[in-house]
Amino acid sequence: MFAVVKIAGQQFKVEKDQTLHVPHLGGKPGDKIELDEVSLVDKDGKISLGKNAKAKIKAEIVDHVKGDRLIAYKQKRRKGFHKKKGHRTQYTRIKVTSIA
């Protein structure tokens, strides 16, 4: 059994006991969350789409992590101008506990 759920504007395929990285969600590690925006549910070969996909996905926040460092480098030739900036995107690691 799997489902396609929308989290923070992105779609993820989730299964029970799966751990995945999603864009940063509020909450502390150990908090339980419920994901309502379900697009598709596959239960033993029976597929439900859109409004017919009435499922609730329960998950638990495992921890908050940072992604890889991304560097943005700008330079103008022959002018001596260069600028280097970087950032690390915040992610939340969640574990899907049940699909009902």
C-alpha positions as CSV (number, residue, x, y, z in Angstrom):
1,M,0.0,0.0,0.0
2,F,1.3,3.4,-0.9
3,A,0.1,7.0,-1.3
4,V,1.1,10.2,-3.0
5,V,0.9,13.1,-0.6
6,K,1.5,16.8,-1.0
7,I,3.9,18.3,1.6
8,A,4.9,22.0,1.4
9,G,4.0,22.2,-2.3
10,Q,5.9,19.1,-3.3
11,Q,4.5,15.6,-4.0
12,F,6.0,12.5,-2.3
13,K,5.3,8.8,-2.7
14,V,5.0,7.4,0.8
15,E,4.8,3.9,2.3
16,K,4.5,2.6,5.8
17,D,7.7,2.8,7.9
18,Q,9.4,4.9,5.3
19,T,11.8,7.7,6.2
20,L,12.1,10.7,4.0
21,H,13.4,14.3,3.8
22,V,10.8,17.0,3.2
23,P,11.1,20.8,3.3
24,H,11.4,22.2,6.7
25,L,8.2,21.7,8.9
26,G,7.6,23.3,12.2
27,G,7.7,21.1,15.3
28,K,10.1,19.4,17.5
29,P,11.6,15.9,17.0
30,G,9.1,13.3,18.3
31,D,6.0,15.3,17.4
32,K,3.3,13.5,15.5
33,I,1.9,15.1,12.4
34,E,-1.0,14.2,10.1
35,L,-0.8,14.7,6.3
36,D,-4.2,15.5,4.8
37,E,-3.5,16.4,1.1
38,V,-3.6,13.0,-0.5
39,S,-3.6,12.8,-4.3
40,L,-3.5,9.0,-4.9
41,V,-3.9,5.9,-2.8
42,D,-3.1,2.3,-4.0
43,K,-4.5,-0.4,-1.8
44,D,-3.9,-3.9,-3.1
45,G,-4.2,-2.8,-6.8
46,K,-7.2,-0.6,-6.3
47,I,-6.3,3.0,-7.1
48,S,-8.2,6.0,-5.7
49,L,-7.5,9.5,-7.2
50,G,-8.3,13.0,-6.1
51,K,-11.3,13.5,-3.9
52,N,-11.9,9.7,-3.8
53,A,-8.5,9.2,-2.1
54,K,-9.8,9.6,1.4
55,A,-6.8,8.6,3.4
56,K,-5.0,10.0,6.4
57,I,-1.2,9.6,6.7
58,K,0.3,9.8,10.2
59,A,4.0,10.6,10.5
60,E,6.5,11.4,13.2
61,I,9.2,14.1,13.0
62,V,12.6,12.3,13.5
63,D,14.9,15.4,13.4
64,H,15.8,18.5,11.5
65,V,18.8,18.5,9.1
66,K,20.6,20.8,6.7
67,G,21.2,19.9,3.1
68,D,24.4,20.2,1.1
69,R,26.1,23.6,0.8
70,L,25.2,25.5,-2.3
71,I,27.6,28.2,-3.6
72,A,26.5,31.2,-5.7
73,Y,29.5,32.9,-7.3
74,K,29.3,36.1,-9.3
75,Q,32.1,37.8,-11.2
76,K,32.5,40.6,-13.7
77,R,35.4,40.3,-15.9
78,R,38.2,42.9,-15.9
79,K,36.6,44.9,-13.1
80,G,37.9,43.0,-10.1
81,F,34.4,42.4,-8.9
82,H,33.5,39.0,-7.4
83,K,31.1,37.9,-4.8
84,K,30.6,34.5,-3.2
85,K,27.6,33.5,-1.1
86,G,26.4,30.1,0.1
87,H,23.5,28.6,2.0
88,R,22.3,25.2,3.3
89,T,18.6,24.4,2.9
90,Q,16.8,23.2,6.0
91,Y,15.0,19.8,5.8
92,T,12.9,17.8,8.2
93,R,13.3,14.0,8.3
94,I,10.0,12.3,9.0
95,K,9.0,8.7,9.4
96,V,5.6,7.5,8.1
97,T,3.9,5.5,10.9
98,S,0.5,4.6,9.2
99,I,-1.7,5.0,6.2
100,A,-5.4,4.8,7.0
